[in-house]
Every structure is written in C-alpha cells, then in structure tokens.
Amino acid sequence: MAPVESKRDLDAFIRLPWRIYKDNPYWIAPLRYSEKHRFSPKHNPFFQHADVQLFLARRDEDVVGRISAHIDHEHNRYHDERTGFFGFLECEDDPETARSLLTTAEDWLRARGMEQIRGPFNFSVNGEIGLLAEGFDSSPLPLMTYTHEYYLRLVEDAGYVKAKDLFAWRWERRPVPDGAPRRMVNELRARPGVTVRRARMKDFDREVRMILDLYNEAWSENWGFVPATDAEAEQMAKDLKLVVDPRIVPIIEIDGVPAGVALGVPDFNWAMKPLNGNLLPFGWLRFLWRLKVRRPSVGRLLLFGIKKEFRSRKYAGLLYLLCDEMYKGAIDSKLKWAEFSWTLEDNGLINSLIKKVGADRYKLYRIYEKTLS
C-alpha cells in the first residue's frame, strides 16, 4: 500500500477501473481528461476546503486497488463533526486487498483527529456517492456510480455498517395525475404572480448561482448536506453549460422571486460511452454529435426543490407543478423516461410525491460508516 505521489501513480489510479470493469457491459468509462482535472488541486475547487490523499494497492508490480481518504472541512464545520471520508474505492474481489485499502484510509484519517469514517464519497455529497446495492443490470445515469456487487460484501467484512440508503427512481414520461395533484397544478397556473420559465442560456452562469442558492437553502436540513461554495458554483456552471438542456430546467417564480427549481440533464453518459474515456483524436466530435444531433432518449433529474418560505398551504402543489413542467420539457426534448435521483430512504415526503407522479424505485445505493476508535 502506497500513497499516490507522482503523475505516474495518478495515471495508474485513474486507469485501474478499466481493468476492474473489463467486459462489464454496464460500466461507462469516465473521460480521462476530466478525471485528471478532478484530482487536480488547481482545477477542482473541492481541494480549497479539503485535505485529500490517494492510495494504491499493488501486488508485485500490478495495481490491484485504489482508495481516497479525505477530510471535507466544510462538512465538518456545517455539521459540527469530526468525520472523514473514503471514496473512489475500486479493487479486485479480494477481502485482504479491500481491508488493507480501508485500513490505510482509516489510519490516515485517525492520525488527523477524525472520529468516524463514511463513504464512498467521490469527493462530496455534491458528487458521486454510494455503492450500488440494487440495479446492476443497467448503466448509470450522469453523476451516479456503478460498482460491482461484491463491493458491498468487502466493505461489510471490513467492519462497516450502513449509514444511509439512497433511492433512484425511473419515471416514464407522464403528466401529473388527475385528482388533487392536477387540481393544485391548475390552481397554481391560474394564480397571479406565479410564473414558470426555463433557464436562460445567455446568462447561464448567473442562473446556476441562483439555482445553487435555492438548493443551498432548500436542502439545508438534509442528511449529509454541504453547501456549494462560490468556486464550486462557478465550476458547475462551466461543466453544465455544454450538456444542459434548458427545456428540462424549469424555474418557478412567485412575484419575480425564485421559489422552486428542477435541474435536469440529458444522459450524456450514453453519449460518452463509445469513447471509452478518450477525447482524442475525434472523441469530442463524436460526443457532441451523439449529444446534440442523435440526442439521448433518457435524462436525469439532478436537483428538485422548493424554497422554505414557499412551503405553505398557500402554495401547496409547487412540487407537482415542477413535475408537470418536467413532463412538458421531456416531450419537447423527446425524452422517453428520466431517472429521479437520488433521494434519501427516510425522506418520506419527497418519496411519496415521486410515487404519486408515477415513478418506480429501480436502483438503490448504500453509504457506509465506521467508528474510528
């Protein structure tokens, strides 16, 4: 077991999943260019408020596992905790290798005063999180993970217990159902001051900041929440601008004040899959052609929320209105279905609403934790 200390080590860290998921038809290779930026303190604003160490496990000269250990100071400040995290776990189906990787991450965090370890987080709650626990027979949607089923056993055998399950829902394109949900939507549409618009691409940087401000306020009491920083908002705007479809980004305003938002993206993983992680020599062109010309038939709802001040009887039904607007946007974008992800297992209100609009749970992701004694 050794820390990643050189460009060669980092390259080995990035390349390992290609071997771990060889011949797996559902895994989608990340873009190597993007991965290099993800692990670069110069390019990834997460490093501005975190300490990070990557590790590699080798058997003879072969890399057989990898893991990150990291401390997100924003998380610990916000939740008043001393929690460290592991992420980017990949390894062969070998309990000894997995235990060695996790023990190394634990020791690194313990030496820095952390009292518990939680993961996987790649790198934070605002990125890819969790091990896939159900739904191994389909590829992941954007910013969701795909991991081998045996990882669950390896992590549990190393002494970890479930911290939280996350749900992913499959929503076949359909309008808000008749009855109370439809009545509430119709009443809101008829009410003066309630307007719905789409994200403005000409001012997208400002739009992303507004969306994240609403997200930071609406999600502030959720388990594991960490507010996005200004630098992270700027990076997100840059990342999303190429792939976003404004038709599936409805924004509700009440008397001109942003009150609710749904942020959807087309399945750019589908557009990326044939590249096998390579942008050169013609990868960018192929990616853009599939994304903009052939166009994905699937999307993912990344973010869905109502500002606290509008969660009242007077504005009951705003979430249904967002769902109805997503339906309209899906028709315009020719999306056949979308994944709503992720939701917390114990978020009864949002899970109930998602069921009422006709979505079915089809994947489950699990986050683990362990006390560092």
N, C-alpha and C positions, 0 to 999 in steps of 0.2 A: 504494500500500500504506500502510495507516494503522492504528495501534493502536485498539482499542475503548476509548473514553474516556467515553462518555455513555450514558444509558438508551436514547437513540435508536439509537446504534451497537449496543448489546447486542440490542435488538429486531431490528435488521437481521441480526445474526449468527445469532440464533435462527431467524428466518423463512426464511433462504436455502434450506434443504433442501426446502421446499415447492415452490420453483421448479425446483431441480435434479432432483427426482424426479417432477415433474408427469407425469401419465399413466402412471407406473410402477405396475402393479397389485400389486407385492410389497412395496414400501416401506410402512412403517407410521409415521405421524406421531407424534412424541412429544407428550406433554401440554405445552403452552406454560407452564402453571403450574409444572410440575416442572422444566422447562428453566431458568426464571428462578431457581429455588432452586438448581439445580445450579451455576450460575455466580455465586452469591452467597456471598461470604466469611462472611456472617452465618449462612447456612443449611447450607453444605456444609463438614463438618469436614476435608475434604481440604486446604482452604486453611490449616489450622492448622500443617501441616508442608510446605507447598509454596509456591513462587513461580510465579505464573501471569500470562501476558499473552496476550490475544486480539488477532487481527489480521483486518482486512477488506481484500479486493482490490476495487477499483472500476474500472469502465470508464466514463468520463464520470460520470454520476450513478448508474449501476446497480451494485449489488453483484454480483460475479461469482465470488467465492471467499472462503473463510474458513479459519483455522487457529488452533490454540493452540500456544504454546510454554510449557513448564512444567518446573520442577525439583522433583522429589519428594525432599526431604531424607531421608525415612525409607528410601526405596530406596537412596540413595547411602550412608547410614550402614550399612544392613544388608549391602550387597554390597561396601562399600569401593570405590565407583566415583565417577566424575565424569561421570555420564550425564544428559543432558537428554532431554526427550520432546516429540514433537508429537502433536496429537490434533485431533479434530473437523474433519478435513480434508474440505471439500466445494468443488467447483469445476466449471466447465464443462470440456468436453473440449478444453482448450487448453493445450499444453505451456508456453507463456510464462507463463500465469497460475499454473499449478502450480509452476513453477520459482521464480517470484517469491515465492509463499507460503512454500515450503520454505526458500528462501534467507533470507527475513526471520526465520523461526524459528531457523535455524542461527546467524545473526548475533547474535540476542538471546541465545541460549544460550552462544555462544562468548565474548561480552562478559562473561559471568558465570562464566567459567572451566571450562565443560563441555568434555569431550574427545571425546564422541560423542553422537549424537542417535539416538533409537529411536522407532518408532511405527508406526501410530497407537495411542495410549493415551487413552481418554476417562474419566477422567483417569489412572487407575492400573490395575495388573493386576487389581485387585478390581472394576473396572468393565468397560465395553465396550472390547475391543481388537481390532486386526487389520483388514485389508481382506479382504473376501470374495474368494476366489480360485476356488472351485468351489461350485456350488449356487445359481445366480442365479434359478432357476425356482420359488422358494418364499419365503414371508415369514420374517423372523427370529423366533425364539423370544425370550422376555423376556431383556433384558440382553445380547443378541447384536446384531451390526451387520448392516446391509445397505448395500452400497456398489456403485457402478457398476463394471463390469468394466474400463473404461478407466482407472480409478484406478491399477491395477497398472502399466500402461504409463507413465503420467505420473510416478509415483514412481521407477520404474527409470530412466527417461530423465533424471531429476534426479540420478542417481549413487548411488542407494540399492541395497543388496543385501539379500537375505533374511537375517533373523536367526533366525526360527523359524516353523514352520508349526504350526497348531493344528487338531485334528480335531473335528468334530461327528458324532455317531452317531445313527442312527434305530433305536430299539428298539421293535419290535412287542411288545405286552404278552404275555409268556410266562414260565412258571416256569423256575427253574434246571434245566438239562438233566440227564437221568439219567447214571449213571456216577459218576465220582469227585466232581464238584461236588455232586450230590444226596446222596451218602453223607456228605460233610463237613457239609452243612447239617443232615442228620438227626442226626448225632453231636453237633453243637453244640446243637441244640434239646433234646437229652436230657441235656445236661451240667448238673449242679447249679451254680448261680451265674451261668449265662448267661441273661440275660433281655432281651426286646425290648419296648420301649414306644414310644408316639407322643408327639410334642411336646405339652406341656401349655399350652393357650392361656391359661389363667388366670394363668400365671406366664411369659408368653412372653418378656418382657424378659430374665429370668434364663436361659431356655432358649437364647436367641440368644447370650448371653455364653458359655454352656457350649459351644455349637456352634462359636463362633469360637475359643475357647480350644483346642478339639480340632483345628480347622482350622489354627490358627497352629502347633501342634505337629506335626501330620501332614504339612503341606505345607512345612515349614521349609527343606527342602533342594531344593525345586523351582526350576527356572529362573525368574527374574523375580519370585519370591515377595516380598511385602512384608506383614508382619503388620498386621492391622487394629488400629487404636487403640481405646481405650475410647469416644471420641466417635463413631467410625465404627460401633462395635458398637451404640451407642445409636440412631444414625440408621437403621441397618439394621433394628433391631427395630421402629422406628416405620414404616418403609417396607413391611416384610414383613407386618405384622400384619393389614393389610386384605386381602391377597391369598393368604396362605399357607393350605394345606390340610393339617392335621396328619396326615391319613391317609397322606400321602406324605412324611412326615418321621420315618422310623424311627430309633430310638436304641438301640444295643446297650450294655448294661451288664454288667460282669463283677464279681460280688461288690459291686454297688452303684456301681462306678466307670465313668463313661462311657468306652467303648472304641472305638466306631465310630458314624458318623452318615451318613445320606444326606438331603440337603435338596432336596426337590422343590417346584416351584410349578406351578400350572395356567397355561395360556397366557393370561396377562392381556393380551398384545398383541392377541390375537383379540378380546377384549372391548373393547379400546381403539380398534381400527381404525376403526369407523364415526364416531368423534368428530372425526376429522381434527384432533386436538390441542386441541379446545375442550371445556372443562368446563361452560361456561355457555351457555344458561340451564339445560338439563336433562341436560348431559353426565354428571354424576356419577350421576344416577339410571339413565341408560341403561347406563353402565359396570357398576354394581353389579347391575343386572338380568341382564345378559349373563353376568357372572362368577358370581353366586350362584344364579340361577334357571335360565337356559338352560344354563349351565355349559360350559366348554371341554371338548373331547374329546381334547386334547393337553396334555402337560406338559413341563417341562424339569427335568432333574436338575442343580442348580446346584453341588452340593458332595457329595463322596463320599470318605470317608477313614477310616483305622484308626490309632489312636494307636500310636506306635512301640513301646511296651512290650508290646503285644499282637500284634506282627508276629513270631510264632514258630510253630514246628511244633505246639506245644500248642494254638494257636488258629487253625491253618490253616483257611481256609474262611470267615472272618468277612466278607470281601467278598462271597462268594457268598450268605451269609445276608442281608446287606443287600439284594442284588439280589432275593432271594426275597421279602423284606418289601416291597420296592418293587412287585413283582408283585401281592402281596395288596392293597396300598394302591391300586394302579391299578384293580383290579377294583372295590373299594369306591367309588372316586371316578369310576368309569365312564370312565376314560381309555383310549383305543384304542391310543395309542402315545406315546412320550416321546423327547425329544432328550437324549442324554447329552453334555454339553458344558461346557467344552472340555477336551481332553486334549492334552498335548504330543506332537509327532510321534515323539520319541525315548523316550517313556515306555513301553517295551516291555511291562512287567508289566501295567499297567492296560489298555493297548490289547489285549493278548492276552486278558485276562479279559473285556473288553467284547465281543470277538468270540465268546468261548465261551458267553456268555449270549444270543447270537443277534442282536446289534446289527450294523448295517452302516454303514460310513462314508458319509455323504452330503453333507457340506459341508467346506470347507477355508478357513481364514483365515490370512493371512500378515502377519507383523510384519517391518518393515524397519529397517535401521540404516545409519549413515554416520559415518565418522571426521571429526571437526572439526579440521582441521589449523590 
